[in-house]
Amino acid sequence: MLFKYPLAYFLLIIAIFTFCNEKHPELFDLSDKKSVIDNCAEGVNELRPGDILVRPNLNFLPGSAIVPGGSGFGHAAIVISYYNHDNPDSLLANTTIIESIAKDVPVAYQIREIKALANSRVLAFRNQNFDNRYSGNRYRLRLNLPQSTIDSIIEFTRSQKGKASAWNAAKRFEGHLYANELVNNGLRKDWSDNTHWYCSLLVWQAVLKYTGIDLDPNGRYMVYPNDLIASPVFDSIGGDFIGRARF
């Protein structure tokens, strides 16, 4: 019966996975969830390589940080090109991103390099994940990193193209026994490698691998788009550097 209702099935499975995470037995205690921070600038007219574009998810998803105005499962992507423009549509249409999409497209396009806004009759070449339906509720997150580190993060996400998208893909940590076993058996290149991704996991894993920064303030089984937005890493606002901005 559950398979007739995929959303209900998804939520049930995630609740079970999260409950079984020994690090956080207090799953249903909402008091430890992050609220979205006041440290957020308004307006974005520039996107740089390494920036993270995020749209918030619904707050009731098990283990998610709380961010106002979310819808569905949200979305997240890594920016890999530079562009500036005062019009958000023009800005997005001329900015290239890498993202994992949970859509019915061939595996070759489930992890894809595409403009942040692209119209096409073909679903694999269409991108409306950050279009003006979400105006005022899209986030640009930025880490203050050396260019070499940004390049490595981008190269990691690019190297995942051709792999599949799956909501139940798992986080990978250096030194984890299961990850090491996969590497030793020749099934993975290194501890961070994976065969499946979802949007926010791909971003989270790339950043963790090359900076050691865990962008998930909850530390749960899954990392949601909301978790990226709520990460205190992006609280810095001052001078020429703005970690979190909404547009």
Phi and psi in degrees as GROMACS dihedral restraints (atoms count N, CA, C in turn):
[ dihedral_restraints ]
;  ai    aj    ak    al  type     phi  dphi    fc
    3     4     5     6     1   -61.2    20    10
    4     5     6     7     1   -31.5    20    10
    6     7     8     9     1   -68.8    20    10
    7     8     9    10     1   -16.0    20    10
    9    10    11    12     1   -75.6    20    10
   10    11    12    13     1   -15.8    20    10
   12    13    14    15     1  -127.8    20    10
   13    14    15    16     1    80.3    20    10
   15    16    17    18     1   -59.8    20    10
   16    17    18    19     1   -33.1    20    10
   18    19    20    21     1   -64.7    20    10
   19    20    21    22     1   -44.2    20    10
   21    22    23    24     1   -63.0    20    10
   22    23    24    25     1   -40.5    20    10
   24    25    26    27     1   -63.1    20    10
   25    26    27    28     1   -44.7    20    10
   27    28    29    30     1   -58.3    20    10
   28    29    30    31     1   -48.3    20    10
   30    31    32    33     1   -65.0    20    10
   31    32    33    34     1   -37.7    20    10
   33    34    35    36     1   -63.8    20    10
   34    35    36    37     1   -46.2    20    10
   36    37    38    39     1   -63.7    20    10
   37    38    39    40     1   -43.8    20    10
   39    40    41    42     1   -64.3    20    10
   40    41    42    43     1   -39.2    20    10
   42    43    44    45     1   -60.9    20    10
   43    44    45    46     1   -41.2    20    10
   45    46    47    48     1   -65.4    20    10
   46    47    48    49     1   -47.3    20    10
   48    49    50    51     1   -59.1    20    10
   49    50    51    52     1   -44.0    20    10
   51    52    53    54     1   -68.1    20    10
   52    53    54    55     1   -40.9    20    10
   54    55    56    57     1   -62.6    20    10
   55    56    57    58     1   -33.4    20    10
   57    58    59    60     1   -81.3    20    10
   58    59    60    61     1    -2.5    20    10
   60    61    62    63     1   -77.9    20    10
   61    62    63    64     1   106.4    20    10
   63    64    65    66     1   -60.8    20    10
   64    65    66    67     1   -24.7    20    10
   66    67    68    69     1   -68.2    20    10
   67    68    69    70     1   -22.6    20    10
   69    70    71    72     1  -136.0    20    10
   70    71    72    73     1    70.9    20    10
   72    73    74    75     1   -70.5    20    10
   73    74    75    76     1   -11.6    20    10
   75    76    77    78     1   -88.3    20    10
   76    77    78    79     1    37.1    20    10
   78    79    80    81     1   -45.2    20    10
   79    80    81    82     1   -46.1    20    10
   81    82    83    84     1   -92.6    20    10
   82    83    84    85     1     8.5    20    10
   84    85    86    87     1   -86.5    20    10
   85    86    87    88     1   106.6    20    10
   87    88    89    90     1   -79.5    20    10
   88    89    90    91     1    -6.3    20    10
   90    91    92    93     1   -66.7    20    10
   91    92    93    94     1   -21.7    20    10
   93    94    95    96     1   -94.2    20    10
   94    95    96    97     1     3.0    20    10
   96    97    98    99     1   -76.9    20    10
   97    98    99   100     1   144.3    20    10
   99   100   101   102     1   -75.9    20    10
  100   101   102   103     1   142.5    20    10
  102   103   104   105     1   -95.8    20    10
  103   104   105   106     1   155.4    20    10
  105   106   107   108     1   -73.8    20    10
  106   107   108   109     1   139.0    20    10
  108   109   110   111     1   -74.3    20    10
  109   110   111   112     1   149.8    20    10
  111   112   113   114     1   -73.2    20    10
  112   113   114   115     1   -19.5    20    10
  114   115   116   117     1   -75.6    20    10
  115   116   117   118     1    75.1    20    10
  117   118   119   120     1  -144.3    20    10
  118   119   120   121     1   119.4    20    10
  120   121   122   123     1   -77.5    20    10
  121   122   123   124     1   157.9    20    10
  123   124   125   126     1  -107.7    20    10
  124   125   126   127     1   131.0    20    10
  126   127   128   129     1    95.8    20    10
  127   128   129   130     1   137.3    20    10
  129   130   131   132     1  -137.0    20    10
  130   131   132   133     1   125.7    20    10
  132   133   134   135     1  -126.7    20    10
  133   134   135   136     1    11.7    20    10
  135   136   137   138     1  -149.9    20    10
  136   137   138   139     1   137.5    20    10
  138   139   140   141     1  -127.7    20    10
  139   140   141   142     1   136.7    20    10
  141   142   143   144     1  -121.1    20    10
  142   143   144   145     1   155.6    20    10
  144   145   146   147     1   -54.6    20    10
  145   146   147   148     1   134.4    20    10
  147   148   149   150     1    95.8    20    10
  148   149   150   151     1   -16.1    20    10
  150   151   152   153     1   -63.5    20    10
  151   152   153   154     1   153.0    20    10
  153   154   155   156     1  -115.6    20    10
  154   155   156   157     1   123.3    20    10
  156   157   158   159     1   -95.9    20    10
  157   158   159   160     1   131.5    20    10
  159   160   161   162     1  -139.7    20    10
  160   161   162   163     1   140.5    20    10
  162   163   164   165     1  -118.9    20    10
  163   164   165   166     1   127.0    20    10
  165   166   167   168     1   -68.4    20    10
  166   167   168   169     1   153.3    20    10
  168   169   170   171     1   -98.4    20    10
  169   170   171   172     1   174.3    20    10
  171   172   173   174     1   -64.6    20    10
  172   173   174   175     1   141.7    20    10
  174   175   176   177     1   -73.3    20    10
  175   176   177   178     1   -20.5    20    10
  177   178   179   180     1   -79.9    20    10
  178   179   180   181     1    -4.8    20    10
  180   181   182   183     1   -62.7    20    10
  181   182   183   184     1   131.1    20    10
  183   184   185   186     1   -57.5    20    10
  184   185   186   187     1   123.7    20    10
  186   187   188   189     1    87.9    20    10
  187   188   189   190     1     0.9    20    10
  189   190   191   192     1   -80.5    20    10
  190   191   192   193     1   143.6    20    10
  192   193   194   195     1   -66.3    20    10
  193   194   195   196     1   160.1    20    10
  195   196   197   198     1   -97.7    20    10
  196   197   198   199     1   121.0    20    10
  198   199   200   201     1  -133.8    20    10
  199   200   201   202     1   128.8    20    10
  201   202   203   204     1   -63.8    20    10
  202   203   204   205     1   147.3    20    10
  204   205   206   207     1    78.5    20    10
  205   206   207   208     1    16.8    20    10
  207   208   209   210     1   -75.0    20    10
  208   209   210   211     1   161.0    20    10
  210   211   212   213     1  -145.4    20    10
  211   212   213   214     1   142.6    20    10
  213   214   215   216     1    55.0    20    10
  214   215   216   217     1  -139.4    20    10
  216   217   218   219     1   -96.7    20    10
  217   218   219   220     1     5.9    20    10
  219   220   221   222     1    66.7    20    10
  220   221   222   223     1  -166.3    20    10
  222   223   224   225     1  -163.8    20    10
  223   224   225   226     1   157.7    20    10
  225   226   227   228     1  -150.7    20    10
  226   227   228   229     1   148.5    20    10
  228   229   230   231     1  -154.8    20    10
  229   230   231   232     1   158.0    20    10
  231   232   233   234     1  -102.2    20    10
  232   233   234   235     1   131.3    20    10
  234   235   236   237     1   -81.7    20    10
  235   236   237   238     1   136.0    20    10
  237   238   239   240     1  -124.3    20    10
  238   239   240   241     1     6.2    20    10
  240   241   242   243     1  -140.2    20    10
  241   242   243   244     1   162.8    20    10
  243   244   245   246     1  -101.1    20    10
  244   245   246   247     1   139.8    20    10
  246   247   248   249     1  -161.2    20    10
  247   248   249   250     1   150.6    20    10
  249   250   251   252     1  -136.9    20    10
  250   251   252   253     1   140.2    20    10
  252   253   254   255     1  -168.5    20    10
  253   254   255   256     1   144.9    20    10
  255   256   257   258     1   -77.1    20    10
  256   257   258   259     1   -20.4    20    10
  258   259   260   261     1   -91.3    20    10
  259   260   261   262     1   119.8    20    10
  261   262   263   264     1   -57.9    20    10
  262   263   264   265     1   -38.5    20    10
  264   265   266   267     1   -63.3    20    10
  265   266   267   268     1   -44.3    20    10
  267   268   269   270     1   -65.8    20    10
  268   269   270   271     1   -39.1    20    10
  270   271   272   273     1   -59.5    20    10
  271   272   273   274     1   -49.3    20    10
  273   274   275   276     1   -69.6    20    10
  274   275   276   277     1   -39.1    20    10
  276   277   278   279     1   -67.2    20    10
  277   278   279   280     1   -18.1    20    10
  279   280   281   282     1  -111.0    20    10
  280   281   282   283     1    11.0    20    10
  282   283   284   285     1  -111.6    20    10
  283   284   285   286     1   130.4    20    10
  285   286   287   288     1   -95.2    20    10
  286   287   288   289     1   137.8    20    10
  288   289   290   291     1  -130.0    20    10
  289   290   291   292     1   166.1    20    10
  291   292   293   294     1  -120.8    20    10
  292   293   294   295     1   132.5    20    10
  294   295   296   297     1  -147.5    20    10
  295   296   297   298     1   157.0    20    10
  297   298   299   300     1  -102.6    20    10
  298   299   300   301     1   127.5    20    10
  300   301   302   303     1  -117.9    20    10
  301   302   303   304     1   135.8    20    10
  303   304   305   306     1   -94.1    20    10
  304   305   306   307     1    65.6    20    10
  306   307   308   309     1  -127.9    20    10
  307   308   309   310     1   161.7    20    10
  309   310   311   312     1   -79.7    20    10
  310   311   312   313     1    74.3    20    10
  312   313   314   315     1  -127.7    20    10
  313   314   315   316     1   160.9    20    10
  315   316   317   318     1   -56.4    20    10
  316   317   318   319     1   150.5    20    10
  318   319   320   321     1   -53.6    20    10
  319   320   321   322     1   -33.8    20    10
  321   322   323   324     1   -59.2    20    10
  322   323   324   325     1   -19.8    20    10
  324   325   326   327     1  -115.5    20    10
  325   326   327   328     1     7.5    20    10
  327   328   329   330     1   -77.0    20    10
  328   329   330   331     1   -30.2    20    10
  330   331   332   333     1  -113.1    20    10
  331   332   333   334     1   110.5    20    10
  333   334   335   336     1  -133.5    20    10
  334   335   336   337     1   155.4    20    10
  336   337   338   339     1  -105.2    20    10
  337   338   339   340     1   121.0    20    10
  339   340   341   342     1  -158.0    20    10
  340   341   342   343     1   161.7    20    10
  342   343   344   345     1   -66.7    20    10
  343   344   345   346     1   149.9    20    10
  345   346   347   348     1   -69.2    20    10
  346   347   348   349     1   -15.3    20    10
  348   349   350   351     1  -142.6    20    10
  349   350   351   352     1   117.1    20    10
  351   352   353   354     1  -148.1    20    10
  352   353   354   355     1   130.1    20    10
  354   355   356   357     1  -102.6    20    10
  355   356   357   358     1   133.6    20    10
  357   358   359   360     1  -162.3    20    10
  358   359   360   361     1   150.3    20    10
  360   361   362   363     1   -70.8    20    10
  361   362   363   364     1   -24.6    20    10
  363   364   365   366     1   -89.2    20    10
  364   365   366   367     1   121.6    20    10
  366   367   368   369     1   -56.6    20    10
  367   368   369   370     1   -37.8    20    10
  369   370   371   372     1   -64.0    20    10
  370   371   372   373     1   -24.1    20    10
  372   373   374   375     1  -109.2    20    10
  373   374   375   376     1     8.2    20    10
  375   376   377   378     1  -102.4    20    10
  376   377   378   379     1   139.4    20    10
  378   379   380   381     1  -140.1    20    10
  379   380   381   382     1   107.9    20    10
  381   382   383   384     1  -121.3    20    10
  382   383   384   385     1    19.8    20    10
  384   385   386   387     1   -66.5    20    10
  385   386   387   388     1   -23.1    20    10
  387   388   389   390     1  -127.7    20    10
  388   389   390   391     1    27.2    20    10
  390   391   392   393     1   -73.8    20    10
  391   392   393   394     1  -176.7    20    10
  393   394   395   396     1   -72.0    20    10
  394   395   396   397     1    -2.1    20    10
  396   397   398   399     1   -62.4    20    10
  397   398   399   400     1   -25.4    20    10
  399   400   401   402     1  -106.7    20    10
  400   401   402   403     1    18.4    20    10
  402   403   404   405     1   -54.7    20    10
  403   404   405   406     1   132.9    20    10
  405   406   407   408     1    83.5    20    10
  406   407   408   409     1    -3.8    20    10
  408   409   410   411     1  -133.4    20    10
  409   410   411   412     1    27.8    20    10
  411   412   413   414     1  -111.3    20    10
  412   413   414   415     1   141.6    20    10
  414   415   416   417     1  -117.3    20    10
  415   416   417   418     1   140.5    20    10
  417   418   419   420     1  -111.6    20    10
  418   419   420   421     1   117.0    20    10
  420   421   422   423     1  -107.2    20    10
  421   422   423   424     1   140.8    20    10
  423   424   425   426     1  -138.3    20    10
  424   425   426   427     1   131.5    20    10
  426   427   428   429     1   -99.1    20    10
  427   428   429   430     1   141.7    20    10
  429   430   431   432     1   -88.0    20    10
  430   431   432   433     1    87.5    20    10
  432   433   434   435     1  -126.3    20    10
  433   434   435   436     1   155.1    20    10
  435   436   437   438     1   -63.4    20    10
  436   437   438   439     1   152.7    20    10
  438   439   440   441     1   -59.6    20    10
  439   440   441   442     1   -36.2    20    10
  441   442   443   444     1   -62.4    20    10
  442   443   444   445     1   -36.6    20    10
  444   445   446   447     1   -70.5    20    10
  445   446   447   448     1   -42.1    20    10
  447   448   449   450     1   -59.2    20    10
  448   449   450   451     1   -43.2    20    10
  450   451   452   453     1   -60.2    20    10
  451   452   453   454     1   -40.0    20    10
  453   454   455   456     1   -67.3    20    10
  454   455   456   457     1   -40.9    20    10
  456   457   458   459     1   -61.0    20    10
  457   458   459   460     1   -45.6    20    10
  459   460   461   462     1   -64.1    20    10
  460   461   462   463     1   -43.4    20    10
  462   463   464   465     1   -63.3    20    10
  463   464   465   466     1   -36.5    20    10
  465   466   467   468     1   -61.9    20    10
  466   467   468   469     1   -49.1    20    10
  468   469   470   471     1   -63.8    20    10
  469   470   471   472     1   -38.9    20    10
  471   472   473   474     1   -64.5    20    10
  472   473   474   475     1   -35.7    20    10
  474   475   476   477     1   -69.3    20    10
  475   476   477   478     1   -12.5    20    10
  477   478   479   480     1   -89.0    20    10
  478   479   480   481     1    -5.7    20    10
  480   481   482   483     1   -57.8    20    10
  481   482   483   484     1   138.4    20    10
  483   484   485   486     1    97.2    20    10
  484   485   486   487     1   -11.1    20    10
  486   487   488   489     1   -88.7    20    10
  487   488   489   490     1   172.3    20    10
  489   490   491   492     1   -95.4    20    10
  490   491   492   493     1   158.5    20    10
  492   493   494   495     1   -99.8    20    10
  493   494   495   496     1   133.9    20    10
  495   496   497   498     1  -153.4    20    10
  496   497   498   499     1   133.3    20    10
  498   499   500   501     1   -68.1    20    10
  499   500   501   502     1   -23.3    20    10
  501   502   503   504     1   -98.7    20    10
  502   503   504   505     1    17.1    20    10
  504   505   506   507     1   -60.7    20    10
  505   506   507   508     1   150.5    20    10
  507   508   509   510     1  -109.4    20    10
  508   509   510   511     1   148.5    20    10
  510   511   512   513     1   -63.1    20    10
  511   512   513   514     1   150.7    20    10
  513   514   515   516     1  -122.9    20    10
  514   515   516   517     1   134.9    20    10
  516   517   518   519     1  -123.5    20    10
  517   518   519   520     1   142.2    20    10
  519   520   521   522     1   -62.2    20    10
  520   521   522   523     1   132.8    20    10
  522   523   524   525     1    89.0    20    10
  523   524   525   526     1    -5.2    20    10
  525   526   527   528     1   -67.8    20    10
  526   527   528   529     1   132.7    20    10
  528   529   530   531     1   -59.8    20    10
  529   530   531   532     1   -42.8    20    10
  531   532   533   534     1   -66.6    20    10
  532   533   534   535     1   -41.8    20    10
  534   535   536   537     1   -62.5    20    10
  535   536   537   538     1   -42.2    20    10
  537   538   539   540     1   -63.3    20    10
  538   539   540   541     1   -37.9    20    10
  540   541   542   543     1   -64.4    20    10
  541   542   543   544     1   -40.9    20    10
  543   544   545   546     1   -62.4    20    10
  544   545   546   547     1   -40.8    20    10
  546   547   548   549     1   -65.6    20    10
  547   548   549   550     1   -46.6    20    10
  549   550   551   552     1   -62.6    20    10
  550   551   552   553     1   -28.6    20    10
  552   553   554   555     1   -90.0    20    10
  553   554   555   556     1     5.7    20    10
  555   556   557   558     1    75.4    20    10
  556   557   558   559     1    16.8    20    10
  558   559   560   561     1   -93.3    20    10
  559   560   561   562     1   -12.4    20    10
  561   562   563   564     1  -140.4    20    10
  562   563   564   565     1   153.1    20    10
  564   565   566   567     1   -73.7    20    10
  565   566   567   568     1   -41.4    20    10
  567   568   569   570     1  -157.3    20    10
  568   569   570   571     1  -177.6    20    10
  570   571   572   573     1   -60.9    20    10
  571   572   573   574     1   -26.6    20    10
  573   574   575   576     1   -89.2    20    10
  574   575   576   577     1    -8.7    20    10
  576   577   578   579     1   -71.5    20    10
  577   578   579   580     1   149.6    20    10
  579   580   581   582     1  -150.1    20    10
  580   581   582   583     1   156.1    20    10
  582   583   584   585     1   -96.5    20    10
  583   584   585   586     1   -19.0    20    10
  585   586   587   588     1  -134.8    20    10
  586   587   588   589     1   149.8    20    10
  588   589   590   591     1  -142.1    20    10
  589   590   591   592     1   157.8    20    10
  591   592   593   594     1  -123.3    20    10
  592   593   594   595     1   168.5    20    10
  594   595   596   597     1   -54.4    20    10
  595   596   597   598     1   -54.2    20    10
  597   598   599   600     1   -73.5    20    10
  598   599   600   601     1   -26.9    20    10
  600   601   602   603     1   -67.0    20    10
  601   602   603   604     1   -41.0    20    10
  603   604   605   606     1   -59.7    20    10
  604   605   606   607     1   -43.6    20    10
  606   607   608   609     1   -64.4    20    10
  607   608   609   610     1   -49.8    20    10
  609   610   611   612     1   -58.3    20    10
  610   611   612   613     1   -46.0    20    10
  612   613   614   615     1   -66.2    20    10
  613   614   615   616     1   -41.0    20    10
  615   616   617   618     1   -62.2    20    10
  616   617   618   619     1   -42.4    20    10
  618   619   620   621     1   -68.9    20    10
  619   620   621   622     1   -43.6    20    10
  621   622   623   624     1   -59.9    20    10
  622   623   624   625     1   -43.4    20    10
  624   625   626   627     1   -61.1    20    10
  625   626   627   628     1   -41.8    20    10
  627   628   629   630     1  -103.3    20    10
  628   629   630   631     1    -5.6    20    10
  630   631   632   633     1  -126.9    20    10
  631   632   633   634     1   -19.8    20    10
  633   634   635   636     1    77.1    20    10
  634   635   636   637     1     4.9    20    10
  636   637   638   639     1   -87.7    20    10
  637   638   639   640     1   125.6    20    10
  639   640   641   642     1   -92.8    20    10
  640   641   642   643     1   108.7    20    10
  642   643   644   645     1   -81.2    20    10
  643   644   645   646     1     2.7    20    10
  645   646   647   648     1   -99.0    20    10
  646   647   648   649     1   102.7    20    10
  648   649   650   651     1   -67.7    20    10
  649   650   651   652     1   -18.7    20    10
  651   652   653   654     1   -87.5    20    10
  652   653   654   655     1   -26.6    20    10
  654   655   656   657     1    63.8    20    10
  655   656   657   658     1    30.8    20    10
  657   658   659   660     1   -83.8    20    10
  658   659   660   661     1  -177.2    20    10
  660   661   662   663     1   -62.0    20    10
  661   662   663   664     1   -43.2    20    10
  663   664   665   666     1  -107.3    20    10
  664   665   666   667     1   154.5    20    10
  666   667   668   669     1  -114.4    20    10
  667   668   669   670     1   118.1    20    10
  669   670   671   672     1   -94.0    20    10
  670   671   672   673     1   161.7    20    10
  672   673   674   675     1   -52.0    20    10
  673   674   675   676     1   -40.6    20    10
  675   676   677   678     1   -57.9    20    10
  676   677   678   679     1   -37.1    20    10
  678   679   680   681     1   -64.1    20    10
  679   680   681   682     1   -39.2    20    10
  681   682   683   684     1   -63.2    20    10
  682   683   684   685     1   -46.6    20    10
  684   685   686   687     1   -60.1    20    10
  685   686   687   688     1   -42.1    20    10
  687   688   689   690     1   -81.6    20    10
  688   689   690   691     1    -5.8    20    10
  690   691   692   693     1   -59.7    20    10
  691   692   693   694     1   128.7    20    10
  693   694   695   696     1   -64.3    20    10
  694   695   696   697     1   -13.2    20    10
  696   697   698   699     1   -57.2    20    10
  697   698   699   700     1   -29.2    20    10
  699   700   701   702     1   -96.6    20    10
  700   701   702   703     1    11.7    20    10
  702   703   704   705     1   -71.6    20    10
  703   704   705   706     1   -17.1    20    10
  705   706   707   708     1   -67.2    20    10
  706   707   708   709     1   123.3    20    10
  708   709   710   711     1  -137.5    20    10
  709   710   711   712     1   117.8    20    10
  711   712   713   714     1   174.7    20    10
  712   713   714   715     1   140.0    20    10
  714   715   716   717     1    63.1    20    10
  715   716   717   718     1  -132.0    20    10
  717   718   719   720     1   -88.9    20    10
  718   719   720   721     1    -3.9    20    10
  720   721   722   723     1  -107.2    20    10
  721   722   723   724     1   125.0    20    10
  723   724   725   726     1  -126.9    20    10
  724   725   726   727     1   113.1    20    10
  726   727   728   729     1   -73.7    20    10
  727   728   729   730     1   -36.1    20    10
  729   730   731   732     1  -133.8    20    10
  730   731   732   733     1   127.7    20    10
  732   733   734   735     1  -140.6    20    10
  733   734   735   736     1   148.4    20    10
  735   736   737   738     1  -118.5    20    10
  736   737   738   739     1   141.8    20    10
